[in-house]
Amino acid sequence: MVRPYAIKGKKRKNRGEKYDKEEQEHEEQVEEQVEEEEEKEPAKRAAIEKPTEEVEGKEEEEGGEAGTDELVGIPIAPSDKKNNKNGVIFVLEKASLEVAKVGKSFQLLNSDDHANFLRKNNKNPADYRPDITHQALLSILDSPVNKAGRLQAVYVRTEKGVLFEVKPHVRIPRTYKRFSGIMLQLLQKLNITAVGKREKLLRVIKNPVTNYFPVNSRKIGFSYSSDKLVKMRKYVDAVGDDVNLVFVVGAMAHGKIEVDHIDDFIAISGYPLSAAMCIARITEALADKWSIL
């Protein structure tokens, strides 16, 4: 006997409610674990950690699941602290990094692989774009500004409010599949350590992100809808050498970042730009300002 349509609809509704309940429980669990981690290691947060050495071997060649929770550190050029009076910090806001149980395993949701799952749970697949965060991180970490030692820190805050730190010398996987595995491990274990070392290359930290900014810092947000259209090179040249620049860039497919700690909202193009392209323009302007070739 065929079940009535009303019962089917009710069952689908319950499935959505179950998904929302599991999602809320996961967020609460992450917050509790972060608080416990902060209480256990208050001294480590302020410690200066040294860059790890590049390790060659199977970790770089293997694209499978083995070793996805371990990242290899990449060395950066030693910087002259006497000349580096200031630096740059990047914050990626509203990053689409959400973990859910699909079938029998937990996965990082994306619009390509989980479109049907998201629609069944009344979610818009177009909002789930972790590849934007992947491209943005590669643009930051591959920049000459980072390799010259002028990148101080990178922070990523997800759409659900989970904040984590990415060390400047981290070697982010080049392929999305491996990146997805790393993000899945990070959001479940709350940190990723270097191979054979205790250094935490990625770690979930406690909100708000302003707690980790230098005292003398200027926080700049980007939006295509901003009325203040500027040329990036002239903008950074006007900032004093004793000021630390904090750039807040949206890592979502569409929308506007809404945070209350931004000092200035600017647009750097008359056309909408992707997060990776926006970051590329920023780092290029900084490289010209600091004479980094």
N, C-alpha and C positions, 0 to 999 in steps of 0.2 A: 504493500500500500504506500502511495506517495505521500510524503509529509506535507502539510499545508504550507503555503508561502509565508504566512504570518510567523510560523514557528521558525522557519529558516532565518527570517529577518531578525528575530529575537536572538537567535543563536549568534549571528554575526555581530549584533550589538554587544552581547556579553563578551565576545572575543575582544572587541575594542576596549571594553572596560577592563578586562583582564590585562591587556597590554599596557594601558595607562597605569594600572596599579603596580605592575612589575617595574615599569619605568620609574615611578615615584620611589619605590622601595630601593631601587638601585642607586638613585641620586642620594637618598638619605644615608645609604651604606657608604658611599664614596665620601660624603662629608664627615661622617664619623671616623673613617679610616684616616682621612687627612688630618683631623684634629689629633688623633693618637700619634701620627707620624711626627707632627710638629712638636708635641710634648716630649717625645723620646729624643729628638735631635735638635734642640734649640741652638746648640753651638755650631753645628755643621752648616746651618743656613748662612752664617756670616763668614764662614771659612772660604779662603780663596783656593779653588781647586785648579791643579795644573792640567794642561792639555795632555791627553793620552797619546801614545805613539801609534802610528798607523800599523795595523797588523795585516799582513798578507797571508792568504791561504784560502781555505774552502769557504769561509764565510762570505767572501766577495763573489765567488763563482756560483754558489748554490742559490737557487731561487725558490727552493721549497720551503717547508715549514720549519725545518731544522734551523735553530739559531735566530729566529725572528724576534726573540725577546732580548737579543744582545746586539748592541751596535758597536761598530769599530770607531774609535776616536780618530780624528784627522788633525794633523799638526797645522798650526798657523804660524805665519812669520812673526818672529819676536818683535815686539814694539818697543820704542824708546819712551819710557814713562815720563821723561822730562818734557818731551814735546807734546805728548798726548794729554793735554789738559782737559779735553772734553771727548765725548764719544757719542754713540747713537744707540738708541733702544727701539726695538720694534714690538708693537702689540697687535696681534691679529684678533679682531673681535668677531663674535658671532660665527665661529668656525663650526661647520656642520660635521661634527664628530659624535655620533650617537651609536651606542652598542645595544643590540637587542638579540633575543634568542629566536633564531630562525630555524625551524625544524628541531634538530637535536643539539645544535651548537650555537654559540654566541658569535655574532658577526658585526662588523662595522657597516652600517647601512649606507647604501649608495643608490642613486636613481637608476642605474643600469641593471644591477643584479637583483634588486629587491623591489622593483616597481609594483609587482602584484601584491607582495606582502604589505607594502605601505598603503596601497589603495584599500586593501581589506581592513586595515586599521585606521581608516579615515585620515590618512596622511598624504600630503602632496609630494610625490616623488621628486619634483623639480627643486624642492628645498633641501634635498639630501645630496650635497656635493662636496664630499671630503677631498676630492681631487683639487679643489681650489686651494685648500690649505697646503696640500702637497706641493703644488707649483709655487705658492708664495714662499714657503720655507726654502725651497731650492734656490729661488731668486735671491733671498737674503743671504743664505750661507755660501753661495757660490760667488758673491760679489767681491770685487777687490777691496772694498771697505772692510769686510770681515777678514779677509786674508792678510790685510795690513794691521790687524789687531785693534781696529777702532770700533768694532761692534761689541757693546757691553753685555747685552742680554736680548733674548727673544722670549716673549710671553704669548701664549695662545689661550684665549677664553672661548669655550664652546657656547653653542646656543643655549644649553642648559645651565650655564654658569660655572662649569668646571674649569679651573685655571691651572695651567701647567707651564713649566719653564723648559726652554730648550737651550742647552749650552752652545755658545758660538762655535766650538770646535767639533760639534757632533757631525758625523757623516750620515746624512739622511739617505735612505735607499732611493735609488734612481727610478725604480719601477713602482707603479701604484700598488701592485699586489703585495710586495714586501712592506711598503709603507703602511698599508692597511693592517698587516699583521702586527707591526710595531705599535700602531695606535690602539689596536685591540688589547695588546698586552699592557700598554701604559694605563689605559682606563680601567683595567681590571686589577693590576698589581700596584698601580700608583707610581711606579718608577721603572726606569730602564737603566741598567748598569753596564759599564764597559766590559768587554771581554777580558776575563782574568783580573779585573780590578774592582775596587769597591766604589769608584766614582760614579755618581748618578748623573748620567748624561741628559736624561729627561725625567722630570718628577712633577707630580701633582702638588700644588702648593695652595695655601689658604688665601682666600679673597680678603680685601680688595687688592688689585694689582698696584695701586698707588703706594702701598707699603714698601715696594721694592724699587721705587724710583729714587734717584739722587735728589738731594735737597734743591740744588740749583738746576732745575730742568724745565724745559718748555715743551708742553704737550700739544701736538698738532694733529688734528683729524682731517680726513679727506672725504670729500663727497662731490659727486658731479653736480648736485643740486645747489651747491654753495654759490653765493653771489660774488665771492671773492676769488676771482680767477687770477692766478699768479704764474710767473715763470719760475720754475723750481730753483734754478741756479741763482737768480737774484734774491730769492727768498732766503736761502740758506746763507748767502753771503752777508745779508743784513743782520744775521744773528751773531752775537758776540762769541769770542773764542772760549770764554769761561762758562758757557751755557751748554748743558747736556740736552741733546735733542731727543724727544720721544715721539715717534710717529705711530699713530693709531690708524690701522687700515682694516677695512671690512673684508672678511674672508667668506662672504656668502654670495649666492647667485644674484640676488636682488635685494633692495631695501637700503636703509641708512643706519649707520651706527648711532646709537643713542647712549652716550655716557656723559656724566656730569663733571669729569675731571679734565676736559679738554680746554686749553687756553685759546686756541684758534682753529677755525674750520675753514679749509681752503679747497679750491679746485685747481688742478694743474693741467687740465686739458678741456677744450670745448666739446670733447666727445667722451662717452662713458669708457672707462678703462678697466681691464681686469686687474685683480689684486697684484698679480705677478708683474704686469706692465707698469702699474703705479709704483711698485717697489723698485723696479729697474730704473725709472726716472729719478727717484729719490737718491738711490745709491750712486748713480752717475753724477748727479749734482754735487753730492758730498765728496766724491772722488776728485772732482775738479776743484772744489773748495780747499781740500787738504792736499792737493798735488799728488794724488795716488794714481799711478799709471798701471 
